[in-house]
Amino acid sequence: MDYFRWNRLWLQRRRRSLALLGGALFACSPAWAALGSDIASIASDQAHFHATDKVTSHPLYDVHEMVVSTGTSVREYAAPDGRVFAVSWDGPAMPDLRQALGPHFEDFVAAARASQGSHHYLTAQHGDLVLVSTGRMRAFAGYAYLASALPPGVSTDELR
């Protein structure tokens, strides 16, 4: 086998193995604390947002509040069973909603695309997910919750 043919085959095999490795790495996603996840993974949100976690206890749930570097406050509401049932945010910039909403982020994107109203206000219900988001430059706010995971006695007015 001549040198050029061998070199070409070697490069093709290397490209294939790199493509397979890249695909495998892309398919593996980190475990984030997000809407519907358990409370034990909130530490990964803290690391992602580069924030500290301030916990406030209420009789029916705990609120884990993180302030990100942009000044936006992200709150995750955890039920007594340890499940994050709601997420809310407010501040001068939108937080990383892919991080905060986790597997429900695609529902958010679909709702935003289907929205016929103002681009400053979005309200949607997609299955179990209820989402409200408002925003103008330097003034963003919103919340999302799982209707079936909302603890009995908790009002949605408490999630803002």
Secondary structure, DSSP 8 states (H G I E B T S, - for coil): --HHHHHHHHHHHHHHHHHHHHHHHHH-------TTSBGGGHHHHHHHHT--EEEEE-SS-EEEEEE-TTS-EEEEEE-TTSBEEEEEEEESS---HHHHHGGGHHHHHHHHHH--S-TTEEEEEETTEEEEEEEETTEEEEEEEEGGGS-TT--GGGG-
